[in-house]
Amino acid sequence: MQSLDFTGFGLNGPLLRALKTQNFNTPTPIQSAAIPGILSGRDLLGLAQTGTGKTAAFALPILQSLSLAEKQQRPVVRALIVAPTRELALQIDEHIRLLSRHLGLRSATIYGGVGRKAQIDKLAGGVDIVTGTPGRIVDLMTCGHLKLQAVTHFVLDEADHMFDLGFVKDIKKIIASLPKKRQNLMFSATMPAEVAGLAAAVLNNPLRVEAPRTEADNPQIEQKVFFVNTGDKRSLLKTLLDDPAMSRAIVFTRTKHAAGRIAEGLCKDGNEAEALHGNKSQSARQHSLARFRSGKARILVATDVAARGIDVTGVTHVINFDLPNVPECYVHRIGRTARAGASGIAVSFCDDSEMGHLRSIEKLTGNRLIVAGGTPRETARPAARQPGNRPKQKNRFRARSNERARPAA
């Protein structure tokens, strides 16, 4: 049963004051399911996407545990949180700082793309909690600047995305360097075989919790598709963005080059647009995201680096300039709109070469996208849904998330 408020978890006064300051009153389902189990010391496997409140679900019990433990004169790393992207690592650390403001705990973020010295100096001064990306964690661990022998809490966030980005070797190195006695928490949006195998190897009799609804099932997101020739996508995008109702939009592209080129073209047309992709320096990426968050830039053109973990309020539209070739990415992309109970619109452009991607997306989500314009040359799309006749594949995305963790073959 979902707790009516955070006081029912037995959290200490400083944490409750921090929650009140941020107007966090009612726990989300994932928080109600996860927090009691984590507080009891159990390992946990959480099936949850961004926007479900999973950061607070693991941060609150970890902060409670660390604050109650005997404090050392010089803080040592007792909690290690691993995230797949720099943006997500920074966002997690920001949540931790806000929640721990009355506890006297110290945190640090470490990630690549920037110089190492400032991060090394921060670690040398002593920190309780480290949030970082796999490559930089391994780098500073190997050089002796990041010491993990006192870690009591280990969090692996967005585990499926870790595999997508090829971080599995770094993850295994990190796990091998941790103390045997620790609490392990793993979160993943989906549960493919490789993630299930890692969960079986790392987690000890874990509590399994799941956010009840996927972003693709969000009735607040209206999902549309335009069938358009590749060469006409730019003009269609410009036409759509001329609508003042698109007060804050994220445009997703498949490649870094396309993101930069489209953002540049939009700026030449008089739009305030920023690009966010892996070829930009970390400072440039933070600057782009800050301008979009503040409203100084109305449009953010991004690759899938921004699809997970970026929580910007007030995004009215998501536009898939290119359909993703991994259907799960579609779910994460459209989840950038309709946050916190608001409504939103997801628009996808589909050329002839992307019909297979569209079919995969519709099969995964069980939703047939509304045709807003154009006609596909290839007509083999899923049959239209008949009133009162829900397709059998409707819950396939949820069913995949429900697979039990099992060792890889």
C-alpha positions as a printed NumPy array, in Angstrom:
array([[  0.   ,   0.   ,   0.   ],
       [  1.295,   3.475,  -0.879],
       [  2.304,   5.618,   2.079],
       [  0.199,   8.79 ,   2.341],
       [  3.199,  10.93 ,   3.269],
       [  6.916,  10.616,   3.962],
       [  6.502,  10.597,   7.748],
       [  5.296,   6.997,   7.542],
       [  8.778,   5.753,   6.582],
       [ 10.433,   6.756,   9.851],
       [ 12.757,   9.267,   8.159],
       [ 14.592,  11.615,  10.499],
       [ 13.727,  15.266,  11.047],
       [ 16.436,  16.792,   8.808],
       [ 15.284,  14.727,   5.827],
       [ 11.621,  15.566,   6.442],
       [ 12.501,  19.282,   6.617],
       [ 14.366,  19.033,   3.317],
       [ 11.388,  17.287,   1.7  ],
       [  9.018,  19.944,   3.   ],
       [ 11.223,  22.725,   1.633],
       [ 10.974,  21.153,  -1.837],
       [  7.202,  20.612,  -1.492],
       [  7.597,  16.827,  -1.65 ],
       [  4.53 ,  15.689,   0.25 ],
       [  3.26 ,  12.421,  -1.219],
       [  5.605,   9.553,  -2.154],
       [  5.431,   8.133,  -5.658],
       [  4.607,   4.419,  -6.035],
       [  8.263,   3.482,  -6.572],
       [  9.23 ,   5.412,  -3.421],
       [  6.516,   3.743,  -1.339],
       [  7.623,   0.321,  -2.556],
       [ 11.389,   0.821,  -2.335],
       [ 12.139,   3.009,   0.7  ],
       [ 11.011,   0.59 ,   3.47 ],
       [ 12.972,  -2.295,   1.928],
       [ 16.133,  -0.251,   1.486],
       [ 15.864,   1.074,   5.034],
       [ 15.689,  -2.529,   6.25 ],
       [ 19.039,  -3.214,   4.574],
       [ 17.862,  -5.405,   1.683],
       [ 19.332,  -5.335,  -1.802],
       [ 16.89 ,  -4.016,  -4.374],
       [ 16.11 ,  -4.403,  -8.058],
       [ 13.975,  -1.492,  -9.257],
       [ 12.263,  -1.499, -12.639],
       [ 11.624,   2.166, -13.196],
       [ 12.187,   4.9  , -15.739],
       [ 13.073,   8.549, -15.315],
       [ 10.252,  10.66 , -13.959],
       [  9.045,   8.036, -11.481],
       [ 10.894,   9.453,  -8.463],
       [ 13.503,   6.71 ,  -8.303],
       [ 16.358,   9.054,  -7.322],
       [ 14.644,   9.967,  -4.058],
       [ 13.633,   6.311,  -3.669],
       [ 17.27 ,   5.315,  -3.159],
       [ 18.713,   8.635,  -1.947],
       [ 16.446,   9.069,   1.083],
       [ 17.195,   5.711,   2.763],
       [ 20.906,   5.982,   1.928],
       [ 21.087,   9.468,   3.475],
       [ 19.181,   8.23 ,   6.523],
       [ 21.59 ,   5.33 ,   6.963],
       [ 24.724,   7.449,   6.524],
       [ 23.481,  10.134,   8.909],
       [ 22.833,   7.557,  11.644],
       [ 26.185,   5.817,  11.244],
       [ 29.165,   6.865,  13.342],
       [ 30.719,   9.922,  11.719],
       [ 34.436,   9.952,  11.068],
       [ 36.664,  12.972,  11.537],
       [ 37.436,  13.016,   7.815],
       [ 34.624,  11.779,   5.559],
       [ 35.307,   8.681,   3.486],
       [ 33.292,   7.436,   0.524],
       [ 30.491,   5.303,   1.928],
       [ 27.998,   5.514,  -0.941],
       [ 28.859,   5.112,  -4.637],
       [ 26.235,   5.864,  -7.297],
       [ 27.043,   5.012, -10.912],
       [ 25.11 ,   6.693, -13.743],
       [ 25.545,   6.249, -17.51 ],
       [ 25.762,   9.936, -18.489],
       [ 27.272,  13.115, -17.119],
       [ 23.917,  14.871, -17.156],
       [ 22.24 ,  12.172, -15.088],
       [ 25.149,  12.064, -12.624],
       [ 24.908,  15.829, -12.099],
       [ 21.148,  15.632, -11.684],
       [ 21.388,  12.85 ,  -9.08 ],
       [ 24.016,  14.799,  -7.158],
       [ 21.798,  17.89 ,  -7.207],
       [ 18.938,  15.879,  -5.676],
       [ 21.276,  14.485,  -3.022],
       [ 22.54 ,  17.956,  -2.103],
       [ 18.992,  19.252,  -1.696],
       [ 17.881,  16.282,   0.387],
       [ 20.995,  16.271,   2.599],
       [ 21.121,  20.016,   3.213],
       [ 20.497,  19.585,   6.978],
       [ 22.627,  16.458,   7.489],
       [ 26.184,  17.721,   7.145],
       [ 27.079,  15.05 ,   4.586],
       [ 29.441,  15.843,   1.709],
       [ 28.96 ,  14.701,  -1.889],
       [ 30.911,  14.921,  -5.134],
       [ 30.297,  14.251,  -8.814],
       [ 32.976,  12.801, -11.071],
       [ 32.661,  12.459, -14.842],
       [ 34.707,  12.684, -18.008],
       [ 34.892,  15.467, -20.563],
       [ 36.42 ,  17.901, -18.082],
       [ 39.743,  18.157, -16.252],
       [ 40.485,  15.763, -13.413],
       [ 42.165,  18.166, -10.952],
       [ 39.052,  19.769,  -9.453],
       [ 37.469,  16.356,  -8.95 ],
       [ 40.647,  14.925,  -7.403],
       [ 40.899,  17.915,  -5.035],
       [ 37.279,  17.464,  -3.975],
       [ 37.853,  13.782,  -3.21 ],
       [ 41.033,  14.603,  -1.306],
       [ 39.048,  16.881,   0.985],
       [ 36.835,  13.962,   2.008],
       [ 33.341,  13.111,   0.794],
       [ 30.609,  10.734,   1.962],
       [ 28.819,  10.167,  -1.357],
       [ 30.213,   9.963,  -4.881],
       [ 28.068,   9.996,  -8.008],
       [ 29.876,   9.411, -11.272],
       [ 30.115,   7.889, -14.712],
       [ 31.866,   4.534, -15.159],
       [ 34.906,   5.702, -17.14 ],
       [ 35.952,   8.471, -14.757],
       [ 35.248,   6.309, -11.701],
       [ 37.597,   3.619, -13.033],
       [ 40.167,   6.27 , -13.977],
       [ 40.316,   7.87 , -10.52 ],
       [ 40.007,   4.494,  -8.798],
       [ 42.973,   3.092, -10.756],
       [ 45.097,   6.149,  -9.958],
       [ 44.323,   5.824,  -6.248],
       [ 42.388,   9.084,  -5.936],
       [ 39.051,   7.341,  -5.374],
       [ 39.157,   4.847,  -2.524],
       [ 36.213,   2.454,  -2.27 ],
       [ 37.169,   0.191,   0.641],
       [ 34.634,   1.854,   2.992],
       [ 31.638,   1.774,   0.62 ],
       [ 28.512,   0.431,   2.32 ],
       [ 25.936,   1.421,  -0.334],
       [ 26.31 ,   0.819,  -4.078],
       [ 23.769,   2.082,  -6.631],
       [ 23.768,   1.19 , -10.315],
       [ 21.286,   3.443, -12.09 ],
       [ 19.966,   3.003, -15.654],
       [ 21.613,  -0.432, -15.909],
       [ 20.181,  -1.159, -19.357],
       [ 21.58 ,   2.109, -20.698],
       [ 25.002,   1.14 , -19.3  ],
       [ 24.999,  -1.874, -21.603],
       [ 23.76 ,   0.226, -24.535],
       [ 26.743,   2.545, -24.082],
       [ 29.272,  -0.277, -23.699],
       [ 30.19 ,   0.308, -20.043],
       [ 29.884,  -3.295, -18.898],
       [ 33.671,  -3.829, -18.486],
       [ 34.018,  -0.682, -16.393],
       [ 31.032,  -1.694, -14.263],
       [ 32.598,  -5.088, -13.549],
       [ 35.903,  -3.417, -12.565],
       [ 34.075,  -1.133, -10.162],
       [ 32.112,  -3.982,  -8.575],
       [ 35.288,  -6.035,  -8.146],
       [ 36.858,  -3.168,  -6.168],
       [ 34.002,  -2.818,  -3.69 ],
       [ 33.876,  -4.44 ,  -0.245],
       [ 32.077,  -7.774,  -0.164],
       [ 29.753,  -6.566,   2.594],
       [ 27.573,  -3.788,   1.173],
       [ 24.007,  -2.989,   0.158],
       [ 23.373,  -3.103,  -3.6  ],
       [ 20.614,  -1.201,  -5.406],
       [ 20.077,  -1.592,  -9.147],
       [ 17.606,   0.308, -11.311],
       [ 16.749,  -0.357, -14.943],
       [ 13.921,   0.656, -17.27 ],
       [ 13.956,  -2.711, -19.051],
       [ 15.311,  -6.139, -18.174],
       [ 17.139,  -7.658, -21.146],
       [ 19.109, -10.859, -20.566],
       [ 22.454,  -9.134, -19.967],
       [ 20.993,  -6.862, -17.266],
       [ 19.203,  -9.815, -15.662],
       [ 22.511, -11.695, -15.597],
       [ 24.3  ,  -8.797, -13.919],
       [ 21.494,  -8.444, -11.372],
       [ 21.718, -12.142, -10.516],
       [ 25.486, -11.859, -10.03 ],
       [ 25.486,  -8.652,  -7.958],
       [ 22.281,  -8.636,  -5.92 ],
       [ 21.732, -10.841,  -2.881],
       [ 18.116, -11.986,  -2.497],
       [ 16.861,  -8.607,  -3.718],
       [ 13.513,  -7.011,  -3.13 ],
       [ 11.964,  -6.434,  -6.565],
       [  9.887,  -3.285,  -7.09 ],
       [  8.399,  -1.735, -10.199],
       [  6.949,   1.603, -11.22 ],
       [  3.394,   0.773, -12.313],
       [  3.201,   2.63 , -15.599],
       [  5.514,   3.27 , -18.535],
       [  5.886,   6.64 , -20.186],
       [  4.472,   5.161, -23.389],
       [  1.233,   4.4  , -21.526],
       [  0.908,   7.992, -20.262],
       [ -2.532,   9.152, -21.448],
       [ -1.346,  12.75 , -21.07 ],
       [  0.983,  12.346, -24.084],
       [ -0.662,  12.665, -27.478],
       [  1.48 ,  10.675, -29.929],
       [  1.466,  11.606, -33.635],
       [  3.402,  10.682, -36.767],
       [  4.046,  12.556, -40.012],
       [  5.011,  10.478, -43.048],
       [  7.505,  12.681, -44.86 ],
       [ 10.355,  12.398, -47.361],
       [ 13.82 ,  12.717, -45.822],
       [ 14.535,  15.943, -47.705],
       [ 11.314,  17.566, -46.481],
       [ 11.897,  17.015, -42.753],
       [ 13.625,  20.383, -42.26 ],
       [ 10.786,  22.409, -43.769],
       [  8.188,  20.415, -41.801],
       [ 10.118,  21.082, -38.581],
       [ 10.236,  24.809, -39.326],
       [  6.484,  24.858, -40.017],
       [  5.686,  23.063, -36.755],
       [  7.959,  25.313, -34.705],
       [  6.203,  28.405, -36.082],
       [  3.263,  27.393, -33.88 ],
       [  3.445,  29.497, -30.67 ],
       [  1.859,  26.583, -28.798],
       [  5.297,  24.917, -28.951],
       [  6.539,  26.992, -26.061],
       [  9.323,  24.539, -25.116],
       [ 10.333,  21.678, -27.417],
       [ 13.007,  18.993, -27.568],
       [ 13.955,  17.796, -31.059],
       [ 15.665,  14.403, -31.161],
       [ 18.069,  13.35 , -33.905],
       [ 19.934,  10.101, -34.417],
       [ 23.405,  11.626, -34.926],
       [ 25.518,  14.325, -33.291],
       [ 26.219,  15.946, -36.655],
       [ 22.511,  16.267, -37.424],
       [ 21.786,  17.787, -33.999],
       [ 24.394,  20.498, -34.483],
       [ 23.364,  21.197, -38.068],
       [ 19.638,  21.453, -37.257],
       [ 20.198,  23.7  , -34.231],
       [ 22.384,  26.001, -36.328],
       [ 19.72 ,  26.167, -39.044],
       [ 16.991,  26.956, -36.525],
       [ 19.067,  29.805, -35.089],
       [ 19.552,  31.251, -38.59 ],
       [ 15.766,  31.179, -38.985],
       [ 15.416,  33.333, -35.877],
       [ 14.715,  30.616, -33.299],
       [ 16.444,  30.414, -29.934],
       [ 17.839,  26.88 , -30.152],
       [ 20.597,  24.932, -28.424],
       [ 22.278,  21.635, -29.34 ],
       [ 23.094,  18.894, -26.839],
       [ 25.267,  15.988, -27.969],
       [ 28.428,  14.067, -27.137],
       [ 30.813,  16.147, -29.272],
       [ 30.256,  19.234, -27.136],
       [ 32.435,  19.846, -24.107],
       [ 30.878,  19.291, -20.72 ],
       [ 30.792,  23.024, -19.985],
       [ 29.097,  23.67 , -23.339],
       [ 26.547,  20.935, -22.662],
       [ 25.743,  22.369, -19.238],
       [ 25.405,  25.831, -20.767],
       [ 22.988,  24.561, -23.441],
       [ 20.885,  22.723, -20.882],
       [ 20.85 ,  25.733, -18.536],
       [ 19.597,  28.037, -21.306],
       [ 16.859,  25.564, -22.18 ],
       [ 15.863,  25.062, -18.538],
       [ 15.663,  28.802, -17.929],
       [ 13.571,  29.417, -21.051],
       [ 16.218,  31.508, -22.796],
       [ 16.286,  28.835, -25.497],
       [ 12.87 ,  27.569, -26.628],
       [ 14.243,  24.558, -28.514],
       [ 16.779,  21.9  , -27.536],
       [ 18.081,  19.704, -30.361],
       [ 19.577,  16.572, -28.878],
       [ 20.779,  13.061, -29.472],
       [ 19.695,  10.259, -27.139],
       [ 22.28 ,  11.425, -24.593],
       [ 19.44 ,  13.687, -23.415],
       [ 16.67 ,  11.095, -23.55 ],
       [ 17.315,   9.653, -20.094],
       [ 17.591,  11.49 , -16.846],
       [ 17.019,  15.018, -18.13 ],
       [ 14.11 ,  16.41 , -16.158],
       [ 13.031,  19.813, -17.493],
       [  9.616,  21.067, -16.49 ],
       [  7.297,  22.665, -19.013],
       [  8.367,  20.742, -22.131],
       [  5.234,  20.974, -24.293],
       [  6.454,  18.987, -27.305],
       [  8.928,  16.257, -28.177],
       [  9.761,  15.953, -31.872],
       [ 11.476,  12.853, -33.196],
       [ 13.202,  14.306, -36.257],
       [ 14.705,  10.84 , -36.727],
       [ 13.01 ,   7.771, -35.325],
       [ 15.317,   5.874, -32.973],
       [ 16.498,   2.468, -34.158],
       [ 16.109,   1.132, -30.606],
       [ 12.373,   1.286, -29.807],
       [ 12.921,   1.664, -26.046],
       [ 14.623,   4.996, -26.797],
       [ 11.31 ,   6.265, -28.156],
       [  9.717,   5.645, -24.769],
       [ 12.424,   7.591, -22.963],
       [ 12.35 ,  10.42 , -25.501],
       [  8.641,  11.088, -25.251],
       [  8.853,  10.911, -21.468],
       [ 10.545,  14.327, -21.506],
       [  7.087,  15.877, -21.904],
       [  3.95 ,  15.542, -19.753],
       [  5.928,  15.723, -16.516],
       [  4.37 ,  16.201, -13.094],
       [  0.808,  15.701, -14.301],
       [  0.997,  18.088, -17.244],
       [ -0.031,  17.119, -20.773],
       [  2.271,  17.006, -23.786],
       [  2.554,  16.12 , -27.453],
       [  5.06 ,  13.763, -29.084],
       [  5.501,  14.169, -32.858],
       [  7.51 ,  11.724, -34.969],
       [  8.789,  12.166, -38.527],
       [  8.914,   8.92 , -40.499],
       [ 10.45 ,   8.536, -43.948],
       [ 10.357,   5.387, -46.087],
       [ 13.567,   4.009, -44.552],
       [ 12.159,   4.308, -41.014],
       [  8.978,   2.279, -41.441],
       [ 10.61 ,  -0.712, -39.737],
       [ 11.511,   1.468, -36.741],
       [  7.92 ,   2.728, -36.56 ],
       [  6.529,  -0.813, -36.581],
       [  8.935,  -1.803, -33.785],
       [  7.879,   1.189, -31.692],
       [  4.174,   0.48 , -32.172],
       [  4.705,  -3.184, -31.375],
       [  6.66 ,  -2.375, -28.214],
       [  4.192,   0.18 , -26.852],
       [  1.01 ,  -1.399, -28.184],
       [ -0.049,   2.047, -29.41 ],
       [ -0.668,   3.004, -32.998],
       [  0.513,   6.571, -33.515],
       [ -2.033,   9.053, -34.841],
       [ -1.295,   9.962, -38.481],
       [ -1.026,  13.759, -38.533],
       [  0.099,  14.103, -42.141],
       [  1.414,  12.306, -45.208],
       [  0.867,   8.765, -46.444],
       [  3.336,   5.892, -46.027],
       [  4.46 ,   4.2  , -49.225],
       [  4.753,   0.99 , -47.244],
       [  1.322,   0.067, -45.945],
       [  2.19 ,  -2.856, -43.643],
       [  1.511,  -1.033, -40.375],
       [ -0.321,  -2.659, -37.481],
       [ -4.072,  -2.9  , -37.971],
       [ -6.08 ,  -0.033, -36.548],
       [ -7.394,  -0.679, -33.066],
       [-11.104,  -1.468, -32.982],
       [-13.22 ,   0.062, -30.222],
       [-13.276,  -2.215, -27.218],
       [-10.716,  -4.567, -28.752],
       [ -7.352,  -4.016, -27.08 ],
       [ -4.411,  -5.572, -28.948],
       [ -2.709,  -8.511, -27.281],
       [  0.684,  -6.792, -27.423],
       [ -0.569,  -3.812, -25.408],
       [  1.39 ,  -4.732, -22.301],
       [  4.465,  -6.116, -23.965],
       [  6.654,  -3.285, -22.733],
       [  5.465,  -3.831, -19.216],
       [  5.738,  -7.576, -19.597],
       [  9.382,  -7.249, -20.604],
       [  9.993,  -5.132, -17.532],
       [  8.37 ,  -7.84 , -15.425],
       [ 10.775, -10.579, -16.432],
       [ 12.457, -12.047, -13.415],
       [ 16.185, -11.535, -13.09 ],
       [ 17.998, -14.661, -14.149],
       [ 21.605, -15.58 , -14.89 ],
       [ 22.702, -15.092, -18.471],
       [ 23.025, -18.277, -20.446]])
